[in-house]
Amino acid sequence: MLHDNHDFNETLCKSIRSSLNRLSESQMSKIITELCDLFNKYPRASVRSHLIEEICNLIECTQINRHTQIGWLHQELALCITCIQIMLHHLFQSIPLIGYLIESIIFRLFPINNNNNNKVQLSSNGICTYSIFLAYIYRFGVISGTLILDILKAYIRDCDIGKVKAAHFITIAVGVNLRKSNLNVCQEIIQQANFELEKHKLQNFEIAFELEGLIQRLSEKRSMEECVTRSLHLQKLIRVWTKGLSVTDDMCLTVGLEDLLNASSTGRWWLIAVAEKLGLRTTSRQLTFSILVSTPGGPDATASALLKSCHTSANSPGVQLVAGSIAGREREMIHILLHCVMSEMPFNRFYPRVLGGILNCHRRFLMMIKCGFWDILNNTNLTVKAKSNAGQALGLLCLVYNFPLTVLKLSAYTRLCRNCRIFMRKHLINEMVADDKFDSNLKAIVTKLVSDMREAESF
């Protein structure tokens, strides 16, 4: 078994390495297809982890210089990963590839902040290469500028020659884009750089040179750098290589450096597939996700923590909310939980158990959850897998928490002819009763469904 697993990993690594070694603009479409096919052929978590490992190895092996072709390999690599994320998102395989990749790189750039003291510190070139790659990932739209600006601030604050040089390279590649996206923060960074420049211009000429270049790049409204022009050219080709698809707003990962460095306290919400769809653009949603993914003690403890958070302000902890605001927060909490149920692949039993814990707290949540399931069952735009997850959650709630199955009383079912309804009821129930080998859980669910439907006068 161990030998087979080793062969499997070796084959997968060779396939990924072979594709990445041929990476170029002319081969981009073929390589994107090959790497996307691996996610269908092998377990997605294995492909993701091996792909990230090979990407990091390739990045660390490259050298960065000041020529006009700065980071061309990093451009192509960032573009390839962006296109893979777009394709997987379109195929409803919403694995957080970008989230895991960004997390892995940040942990390499800031090892001490993440309790990775045993990790080997990156060289000056390693810091520069990873930073350039992150800059191009931002340039192609799958992460927000918040993370890049936070990294610039951290580099200038440390004022290490390797980090200041990396900050300068970032501004060469995407300084104009950062200025357009958030001018105020760029002005703050320029002031911070000027302050450090005053301290080092007579002591360390190399740091002073890099800081002067950074200030100049962040002050420019236009850039004639060849790497900037090529980035724009490659971005226009994304729709060609992804068969007409492009990066949408909900695909952009809006995570900051503090979130990544304090993952143990805030929760790794950027790795939750549903986080992409919900956006987490409000403080209350971020708080809900933080509690959901980081509360110790199991589903019941998580349910209690979520309910407690609904009664206090997300922006001002300790401030009690009025009744109307509490009801709104509770509805949003149920909404987020149901989206987690549908989005996680494979099905995660944790979320239905949290819903069950909330059900046990007060009966008002019963109607909220039923309405949520009604919306899911009536939504024709959902994937089969999403509805399958919802069905599994419904069965778990029925068997463990005595959730009433009248939620399945849909208009589409009532429009069936009387003979079809009789056949579905009698034939299925009779077969289950007669066959001892029939799955006992399914038998219990369907029997309860029939009972609930009779009580609701819909059978």
PLY file of the C-alpha trace (Angstrom):
ply
format ascii 1.0
element vertex 459
property float x
property float y
property float z
element edge 458
property int vertex1
property int vertex2
end_header
0.00 0.00 0.00
2.83 2.41 0.92
4.65 1.50 -2.29
1.52 2.20 -4.37
1.06 5.55 -2.62
4.69 6.47 -3.34
4.27 5.58 -7.03
1.07 7.62 -7.18
2.78 10.70 -5.70
5.80 10.27 -7.96
3.63 10.03 -11.08
1.63 13.09 -10.07
4.76 15.14 -9.32
6.31 14.18 -12.67
3.16 15.23 -14.53
3.05 18.61 -12.79
6.79 19.18 -13.21
6.64 18.27 -16.89
3.88 20.82 -17.50
5.54 23.63 -15.53
8.91 23.08 -17.22
7.28 23.75 -20.61
5.58 26.93 -19.39
5.56 29.65 -22.05
3.10 31.94 -23.75
2.92 29.71 -26.83
2.22 26.57 -24.75
-0.05 28.23 -22.17
-3.39 26.87 -23.39
-2.14 23.28 -23.51
-0.49 23.48 -20.08
-3.60 24.95 -18.44
-5.68 22.09 -19.86
-3.18 19.48 -18.67
-3.08 20.83 -15.11
-6.87 21.20 -14.92
-7.27 17.60 -16.08
-5.11 16.45 -13.15
-7.76 17.79 -10.75
-10.28 15.45 -12.39
-7.94 12.47 -12.61
-6.40 12.52 -9.10
-7.65 13.56 -5.62
-7.88 17.33 -5.71
-6.18 17.90 -2.35
-3.16 15.87 -3.50
-2.94 17.73 -6.80
-3.23 21.06 -5.01
-0.49 20.30 -2.47
1.94 18.90 -5.08
1.23 21.77 -7.48
1.96 24.35 -4.76
5.17 22.53 -3.83
6.39 22.46 -7.44
5.47 26.13 -7.94
7.45 27.15 -4.86
10.44 25.07 -5.98
10.36 26.71 -9.40
10.07 30.21 -7.93
13.01 29.71 -5.57
15.22 28.43 -8.41
14.86 31.59 -10.51
17.04 34.69 -10.32
15.72 38.25 -10.36
17.67 41.09 -11.99
17.01 44.69 -12.96
16.64 44.10 -16.69
13.48 45.19 -18.45
12.30 41.56 -18.56
11.84 41.51 -14.78
10.04 38.41 -13.61
8.80 37.13 -16.98
8.70 33.54 -15.72
6.77 34.77 -12.67
4.29 36.50 -14.96
3.63 33.32 -16.92
3.43 31.22 -13.76
1.01 33.64 -12.09
-1.09 33.78 -15.25
-1.19 29.97 -15.48
-2.40 29.65 -11.87
-4.98 32.39 -12.45
-6.37 30.58 -15.50
-6.50 27.27 -13.60
-8.47 28.95 -10.81
-10.88 30.44 -13.36
-11.42 27.08 -15.08
-11.98 25.19 -11.82
-14.36 27.88 -10.62
-16.33 27.60 -13.85
-16.49 23.79 -13.49
-17.91 24.22 -9.94
-14.75 22.70 -8.45
-14.26 25.69 -6.20
-11.13 24.49 -4.43
-9.32 27.39 -2.74
-6.12 26.90 -4.76
-5.16 30.57 -4.55
-5.88 30.65 -0.80
-3.57 27.71 -0.06
-0.88 29.05 -2.40
-0.89 32.55 -0.89
-0.87 31.11 2.63
2.11 28.89 1.80
4.10 31.79 0.34
3.32 34.15 3.23
4.46 31.52 5.73
7.76 31.34 3.84
8.18 35.13 3.74
7.24 35.65 7.40
8.26 32.42 9.18
8.85 33.91 12.66
5.39 35.48 12.77
3.84 32.03 12.19
5.84 30.13 14.83
7.92 28.47 12.11
11.24 29.13 13.83
12.67 25.87 12.50
12.06 26.97 8.93
15.11 28.08 6.93
15.13 31.83 6.36
14.81 32.82 2.71
17.71 34.46 0.93
17.43 37.96 -0.49
16.75 36.49 -3.94
14.09 34.14 -2.50
12.23 37.05 -0.91
12.37 38.98 -4.19
11.14 36.08 -6.34
8.18 35.26 -4.10
7.29 38.95 -3.85
7.33 39.41 -7.61
5.12 36.35 -8.05
2.58 37.70 -5.53
2.63 41.05 -7.33
1.68 39.40 -10.63
-1.00 37.28 -8.94
-2.49 40.60 -7.82
-2.02 42.07 -11.30
-4.18 39.33 -12.82
-7.01 39.96 -10.36
-7.30 36.90 -8.09
-6.06 38.64 -4.92
-6.79 42.18 -3.79
-4.23 44.98 -3.47
-4.70 44.98 0.30
-2.28 42.08 0.75
0.40 43.63 -1.49
0.17 46.99 0.28
0.40 45.26 3.67
3.52 43.42 2.50
5.10 46.69 1.32
4.47 48.25 4.73
5.97 45.25 6.52
9.07 45.24 4.28
9.75 48.96 4.79
9.15 48.66 8.53
11.78 45.90 8.80
14.12 47.87 6.51
16.22 44.80 5.68
18.14 45.12 2.40
16.54 41.97 0.93
13.02 43.05 1.84
13.50 46.66 0.71
14.83 45.39 -2.62
11.78 43.10 -2.92
9.49 46.07 -2.18
11.22 48.02 -4.96
10.70 45.14 -7.41
7.01 44.97 -6.46
6.54 48.67 -7.25
8.36 48.25 -10.58
5.91 45.50 -11.56
2.60 46.84 -10.19
3.29 50.26 -8.64
1.00 52.03 -11.11
-1.83 49.57 -10.42
-1.43 49.95 -6.65
-1.58 53.73 -6.98
-4.80 53.50 -8.97
-6.43 51.04 -6.55
-5.61 52.84 -3.28
-3.86 56.20 -3.55
-4.20 57.05 0.16
-2.38 53.92 1.34
0.31 54.47 -1.31
0.85 57.98 0.08
1.24 56.50 3.57
3.83 54.05 2.26
5.71 56.89 0.53
5.80 58.82 3.82
7.02 55.72 5.64
9.73 55.21 2.99
10.82 58.86 3.21
11.19 58.53 6.97
13.39 55.44 6.59
15.33 57.14 3.79
16.30 60.01 6.08
17.72 57.51 8.56
19.70 55.42 6.08
20.83 57.75 3.28
24.12 58.48 5.04
24.59 55.06 6.64
23.52 52.48 4.05
23.62 53.63 0.44
22.17 50.36 -0.89
18.99 50.63 1.22
18.74 54.33 0.34
18.95 53.51 -3.38
16.13 50.94 -3.13
13.93 53.30 -1.09
14.40 56.12 -3.60
13.39 53.78 -6.42
10.32 52.62 -4.48
9.21 56.21 -3.83
9.66 57.08 -7.49
7.65 54.07 -8.71
4.75 54.66 -6.31
4.64 58.33 -7.37
4.37 57.55 -11.10
1.00 57.76 -12.82
2.25 55.82 -15.84
4.96 53.26 -16.39
6.90 52.46 -19.54
8.49 49.33 -18.07
8.39 46.38 -20.45
7.14 44.06 -17.69
4.12 46.33 -17.12
3.28 46.38 -20.84
3.63 42.60 -21.07
1.35 42.09 -18.05
-1.37 44.04 -19.82
-0.83 41.97 -22.97
-1.07 38.68 -21.04
-4.15 39.80 -19.14
-5.97 40.34 -22.45
-5.16 36.74 -23.43
-6.84 35.23 -20.35
-10.19 34.97 -22.14
-8.49 33.16 -25.04
-6.85 30.56 -22.81
-9.93 30.03 -20.62
-12.41 29.71 -23.52
-14.10 33.07 -22.98
-14.00 33.15 -19.17
-12.50 35.89 -17.01
-11.84 36.77 -13.39
-15.04 37.83 -11.60
-15.34 39.96 -8.46
-16.32 37.02 -6.26
-13.10 35.19 -7.24
-10.85 37.94 -5.86
-9.41 36.88 -2.50
-9.74 39.92 -0.21
-7.40 38.76 2.54
-4.92 40.96 4.40
-1.50 40.16 5.81
-2.76 40.32 9.41
-5.43 37.70 8.65
-2.79 35.31 7.34
-0.30 35.91 10.14
-2.97 35.55 12.86
-4.72 32.50 11.40
-4.73 30.69 14.75
-6.97 33.36 16.30
-9.01 34.58 13.33
-9.57 31.23 11.59
-8.47 30.33 8.06
-11.65 31.62 6.42
-9.90 32.16 3.08
-9.67 28.36 2.70
-13.45 27.90 2.98
-14.84 27.45 -0.52
-17.99 29.40 0.26
-15.91 32.39 1.34
-15.34 33.16 -2.35
-19.08 33.36 -3.01
-20.02 35.27 0.14
-17.13 37.67 -0.27
-16.83 38.30 3.49
-17.02 42.01 2.73
-18.81 42.88 5.98
-17.38 42.77 9.49
-20.27 40.62 10.74
-19.62 37.95 8.07
-15.91 37.92 8.87
-16.76 37.51 12.57
-19.19 34.66 11.81
-16.59 32.83 9.72
-13.91 33.40 12.33
-16.10 31.81 15.01
-17.24 29.02 12.68
-13.77 27.82 11.71
-11.82 28.49 14.90
-14.07 27.73 17.91
-12.81 24.68 19.85
-15.15 22.15 21.48
-17.11 20.72 18.54
-20.42 21.61 16.84
-22.39 22.41 20.01
-19.74 24.81 21.29
-19.57 26.45 17.85
-23.37 26.84 17.75
-23.37 28.50 21.19
-20.54 30.86 20.19
-22.34 31.83 16.96
-25.59 32.56 18.81
-23.75 34.64 21.38
-22.06 36.68 18.65
-25.45 37.53 17.11
-26.31 39.63 20.18
-23.25 41.91 20.08
-21.99 44.39 17.52
-19.28 43.16 15.17
-17.66 46.61 15.02
-17.97 47.30 18.77
-17.62 44.08 20.81
-19.66 44.16 24.00
-22.29 46.55 22.63
-25.70 44.85 22.67
-27.80 44.99 19.49
-31.50 45.78 19.26
-34.04 43.03 18.46
-34.27 43.81 14.74
-30.50 43.72 14.26
-30.26 40.45 16.20
-32.85 38.81 13.91
-30.94 39.98 10.84
-27.65 38.61 12.17
-29.33 35.28 12.97
-30.72 34.99 9.43
-27.31 35.77 7.96
-25.74 33.16 10.27
-28.13 30.48 8.95
-27.51 31.68 5.39
-23.73 31.31 5.77
-24.04 27.86 7.36
-26.26 26.57 4.55
-23.83 27.89 1.95
-21.03 26.08 3.78
-23.10 22.90 3.64
-23.48 23.17 -0.14
-20.00 24.41 -1.03
-17.65 22.12 0.87
-16.31 19.24 -1.22
-16.53 16.51 -0.06
-19.56 16.81 2.20
-18.63 18.02 5.69
-20.86 16.73 8.52
-19.66 19.48 10.84
-21.94 22.18 9.39
-25.24 20.22 9.70
-24.30 19.39 13.28
-23.80 23.09 14.00
-27.26 23.68 12.49
-28.58 20.93 14.76
-27.03 22.62 17.78
-28.75 25.87 16.79
-32.05 23.99 16.34
-31.83 22.73 19.91
-31.45 26.26 21.28
-34.80 27.74 20.20
-37.67 26.73 17.96
-37.59 30.04 16.02
-34.55 28.71 14.16
-36.65 25.84 12.79
-38.50 28.12 10.37
-35.29 29.94 9.38
-33.61 26.66 8.46
-36.72 25.35 6.67
-36.89 28.56 4.60
-33.20 28.13 3.78
-33.77 24.59 2.52
-36.83 25.71 0.53
-34.66 28.28 -1.26
-32.04 25.61 -1.99
-34.53 23.07 -3.35
-36.22 25.69 -5.54
-32.95 27.08 -6.91
-32.49 25.68 -10.42
-29.01 27.20 -10.82
-27.33 25.01 -8.20
-25.08 22.12 -9.17
-26.05 18.51 -8.57
-23.28 18.23 -5.97
-24.56 21.27 -4.08
-28.07 19.82 -3.90
-26.64 16.44 -2.97
-24.82 18.04 -0.04
-28.05 19.76 0.98
-29.86 16.41 0.82
-27.25 14.72 3.01
-27.49 17.55 5.52
-31.28 17.25 5.53
-31.06 13.52 6.18
-28.61 14.04 9.03
-30.83 16.69 10.62
-33.83 14.36 10.26
-32.18 11.32 11.85
-30.26 13.03 14.64
-32.20 16.21 15.43
-35.76 15.16 14.48
-35.98 17.83 11.78
-39.44 17.69 10.09
-39.33 16.70 6.43
-42.35 18.78 5.46
-39.67 21.01 3.96
-39.81 18.65 0.95
-43.40 19.63 0.20
-42.59 21.43 -3.04
-44.97 22.67 -5.72
-43.17 20.52 -8.29
-44.10 17.40 -6.31
-47.73 18.40 -5.88
-48.05 18.82 -9.66
-47.33 15.12 -10.21
-50.34 13.08 -11.25
-52.16 11.12 -8.53
-51.05 7.74 -9.91
-47.38 8.81 -9.81
-47.71 9.92 -6.20
-49.40 6.65 -5.20
-46.74 4.63 -7.02
-43.89 6.57 -5.41
-45.40 6.19 -1.96
-46.61 2.57 -2.01
-43.99 0.95 -4.19
-41.01 2.53 -2.42
-42.34 1.91 1.08
-43.42 -1.65 0.27
-40.02 -2.47 -1.23
-38.25 -1.13 1.85
-40.48 -3.02 4.25
-40.10 -6.29 2.32
-36.32 -6.08 1.85
-34.34 -6.54 5.06
-31.11 -5.55 3.32
-32.45 -2.12 2.39
-30.42 0.71 3.92
-31.85 1.34 7.39
-31.02 5.06 7.40
-32.80 5.65 4.08
-35.72 3.57 5.29
-36.01 5.71 8.43
-35.82 8.94 6.41
-38.45 7.94 3.85
-40.77 6.53 6.53
-40.52 9.81 8.42
-41.11 11.70 5.17
-44.32 9.79 4.54
-45.47 10.40 8.10
-44.75 14.13 7.94
-46.41 14.47 4.55
-49.57 12.74 5.80
-49.70 15.12 8.74
-49.32 18.05 6.35
-52.06 16.60 4.10
-49.79 16.59 1.11
-49.67 12.85 0.57
0 1
1 2
2 3
3 4
4 5
5 6
6 7
7 8
8 9
9 10
10 11
11 12
12 13
13 14
14 15
15 16
16 17
17 18
18 19
19 20
20 21
21 22
22 23
23 24
24 25
25 26
26 27
27 28
28 29
29 30
30 31
31 32
32 33
33 34
34 35
35 36
36 37
37 38
38 39
39 40
40 41
41 42
42 43
43 44
44 45
45 46
46 47
47 48
48 49
49 50
50 51
51 52
52 53
53 54
54 55
55 56
56 57
57 58
58 59
59 60
60 61
61 62
62 63
63 64
64 65
65 66
66 67
67 68
68 69
69 70
70 71
71 72
72 73
73 74
74 75
75 76
76 77
77 78
78 79
79 80
80 81
81 82
82 83
83 84
84 85
85 86
86 87
87 88
88 89
89 90
90 91
91 92
92 93
93 94
94 95
95 96
96 97
97 98
98 99
99 100
100 101
101 102
102 103
103 104
104 105
105 106
106 107
107 108
108 109
109 110
110 111
111 112
112 113
113 114
114 115
115 116
116 117
117 118
118 119
119 120
120 121
121 122
122 123
123 124
124 125
125 126
126 127
127 128
128 129
129 130
130 131
131 132
132 133
133 134
134 135
135 136
136 137
137 138
138 139
139 140
140 141
141 142
142 143
143 144
144 145
145 146
146 147
147 148
148 149
149 150
150 151
151 152
152 153
153 154
154 155
155 156
156 157
157 158
158 159
159 160
160 161
161 162
162 163
163 164
164 165
165 166
166 167
167 168
168 169
169 170
170 171
171 172
172 173
173 174
174 175
175 176
176 177
177 178
178 179
179 180
180 181
181 182
182 183
183 184
184 185
185 186
186 187
187 188
188 189
189 190
190 191
191 192
192 193
193 194
194 195
195 196
196 197
197 198
198 199
199 200
200 201
201 202
202 203
203 204
204 205
205 206
206 207
207 208
208 209
209 210
210 211
211 212
212 213
213 214
214 215
215 216
216 217
217 218
218 219
219 220
220 221
221 222
222 223
223 224
224 225
225 226
226 227
227 228
228 229
229 230
230 231
231 232
232 233
233 234
234 235
235 236
236 237
237 238
238 239
239 240
240 241
241 242
242 243
243 244
244 245
245 246
246 247
247 248
248 249
249 250
250 251
251 252
252 253
253 254
254 255
255 256
256 257
257 258
258 259
259 260
260 261
261 262
262 263
263 264
264 265
265 266
266 267
267 268
268 269
269 270
270 271
271 272
272 273
273 274
274 275
275 276
276 277
277 278
278 279
279 280
280 281
281 282
282 283
283 284
284 285
285 286
286 287
287 288
288 289
289 290
290 291
291 292
292 293
293 294
294 295
295 296
296 297
297 298
298 299
299 300
300 301
301 302
302 303
303 304
304 305
305 306
306 307
307 308
308 309
309 310
310 311
311 312
312 313
313 314
314 315
315 316
316 317
317 318
318 319
319 320
320 321
321 322
322 323
323 324
324 325
325 326
326 327
327 328
328 329
329 330
330 331
331 332
332 333
333 334
334 335
335 336
336 337
337 338
338 339
339 340
340 341
341 342
342 343
343 344
344 345
345 346
346 347
347 348
348 349
349 350
350 351
351 352
352 353
353 354
354 355
355 356
356 357
357 358
358 359
359 360
360 361
361 362
362 363
363 364
364 365
365 366
366 367
367 368
368 369
369 370
370 371
371 372
372 373
373 374
374 375
375 376
376 377
377 378
378 379
379 380
380 381
381 382
382 383
383 384
384 385
385 386
386 387
387 388
388 389
389 390
390 391
391 392
392 393
393 394
394 395
395 396
396 397
397 398
398 399
399 400
400 401
401 402
402 403
403 404
404 405
405 406
406 407
407 408
408 409
409 410
410 411
411 412
412 413
413 414
414 415
415 416
416 417
417 418
418 419
419 420
420 421
421 422
422 423
423 424
424 425
425 426
426 427
427 428
428 429
429 430
430 431
431 432
432 433
433 434
434 435
435 436
436 437
437 438
438 439
439 440
440 441
441 442
442 443
443 444
444 445
445 446
446 447
447 448
448 449
449 450
450 451
451 452
452 453
453 454
454 455
455 456
456 457
457 458
